[in-house]
Amino acid sequence: MRKTGSEWEAAVEAWLRKAGLRPLARNYFCRYGEIDLIMRDGDSVVFVESRYRNTGDGLASVGASKRMKLQRTASMYLQANPALANAPCRFDVVGCRGTPEKPDFDWVKGAFDADGTS
């Protein structure tokens, strides 16, 4: 399972790089949880959750509990990186289908706000 997640995260990162985002961190982990990718989109810091689903909606699989964990983890990342603390931030979800070699992505920019609302 971890291998599959890592393959998809690499595919999502490569795809987002082609879209102009720049990587800051991958698999950032703290006591609250993990963020798959942290990237820059212009001046913004983007916290990216990648979700592989054979069927269904990747965004729908990021429930309130997961959102809270992502928010807390993002806060810890910003505290550890004070140069980014005042940058605009957003939470994106990238739904993945197909295979990492032939992927199909559904990128939801600003999937939810810092307070957890959609």
C-alpha positions as CSV (number, residue, x, y, z in Angstrom):
1,M,0.0,0.0,0.0
2,R,2.8,2.4,0.9
3,K,4.5,1.7,-2.4
4,T,1.4,2.5,-4.3
5,G,1.0,5.8,-2.4
6,S,4.6,6.7,-3.1
7,E,4.2,6.0,-6.8
8,W,1.1,8.2,-7.0
9,E,2.7,11.0,-4.9
10,A,5.6,11.0,-7.4
11,A,3.3,11.1,-10.3
12,V,1.2,14.0,-8.8
13,E,4.4,15.9,-7.9
14,A,5.7,15.6,-11.5
15,W,2.3,16.7,-12.9
16,L,2.1,19.7,-10.6
17,R,5.6,20.7,-11.5
18,K,4.6,20.7,-15.1
19,A,1.7,23.0,-14.1
20,G,4.3,25.4,-12.6
21,L,4.3,24.5,-8.9
22,R,7.7,24.2,-7.1
23,P,8.2,21.5,-4.5
24,L,9.1,22.4,-0.9
25,A,8.6,19.1,0.9
26,R,7.3,15.6,0.4
27,N,5.7,13.4,3.1
28,Y,6.0,16.0,5.8
29,F,5.3,14.3,9.1
30,C,4.6,15.6,12.6
31,R,2.6,14.4,15.6
32,Y,-0.7,15.5,14.0
33,G,-0.2,13.6,10.7
34,E,1.3,13.8,7.3
35,I,1.0,16.0,4.2
36,D,1.8,14.3,0.9
37,L,3.2,17.4,-0.9
38,I,4.0,20.9,0.1
39,M,4.6,23.2,-2.9
40,R,4.8,26.8,-4.0
41,D,2.4,28.2,-6.5
42,G,3.6,31.7,-7.1
43,D,3.7,33.3,-3.6
44,S,1.3,30.7,-2.1
45,V,2.2,27.7,-0.1
46,V,0.1,24.8,-1.2
47,F,-0.6,21.7,0.9
48,V,-1.5,18.9,-1.4
49,E,-3.3,15.7,-0.5
50,S,-3.2,13.0,-3.2
51,R,-6.0,10.4,-3.2
52,Y,-6.0,7.4,-5.4
53,R,-9.4,5.9,-6.0
54,N,-10.4,3.2,-8.6
55,T,-13.9,4.6,-8.4
56,G,-15.4,7.6,-6.7
57,D,-14.3,11.1,-5.9
58,G,-10.9,11.7,-4.3
59,L,-12.1,15.0,-2.7
60,A,-15.1,13.2,-1.1
61,S,-12.6,10.9,0.7
62,V,-11.0,13.8,2.5
63,G,-13.5,14.1,5.4
64,A,-13.6,16.5,8.4
65,S,-11.2,14.5,10.5
66,K,-8.6,14.3,7.7
67,R,-9.0,18.0,7.0
68,M,-8.4,18.8,10.7
69,K,-5.2,16.7,10.7
70,L,-4.0,18.4,7.5
71,Q,-4.7,21.8,9.0
72,R,-2.8,21.1,12.2
73,T,0.1,19.5,10.3
74,A,0.3,22.5,8.0
75,S,0.4,24.8,11.0
76,M,3.3,22.8,12.4
77,Y,5.1,23.1,9.0
78,L,4.6,26.8,8.9
79,Q,5.9,27.2,12.5
80,A,9.0,25.2,11.6
81,N,9.5,27.4,8.5
82,P,8.9,30.9,9.7
83,A,9.9,32.5,6.4
84,L,6.7,31.0,4.9
85,A,4.4,31.8,7.9
86,N,3.0,35.0,6.3
87,A,2.5,33.5,2.8
88,P,-1.0,32.9,1.5
89,C,-1.8,29.2,1.9
90,R,-4.3,26.8,0.4
91,F,-5.2,23.1,0.6
92,D,-5.5,21.2,-2.7
93,V,-6.7,17.7,-3.3
94,V,-5.6,15.7,-6.4
95,G,-7.7,12.7,-7.1
96,C,-5.9,10.0,-9.1
97,R,-7.2,7.3,-11.3
98,G,-5.6,4.9,-13.9
99,T,-2.0,4.0,-13.2
100,P,1.0,6.1,-12.2
101,E,2.4,5.5,-15.7
102,K,-0.9,6.5,-17.4
103,P,-2.6,8.7,-14.8
104,D,-5.8,10.7,-14.9
105,F,-5.9,13.5,-12.4
106,D,-8.7,15.6,-10.9
107,W,-7.1,18.7,-9.3
108,V,-9.2,20.7,-6.9
109,K,-7.5,23.9,-6.0
110,G,-8.6,25.3,-2.7
111,A,-10.5,22.2,-1.9
112,F,-11.2,23.5,1.6
113,D,-10.3,26.5,3.7
114,A,-8.0,26.7,6.7
115,D,-11.1,26.3,8.9
116,G,-12.0,23.0,7.2
117,T,-15.0,24.2,5.2
118,S,-15.3,23.3,1.5
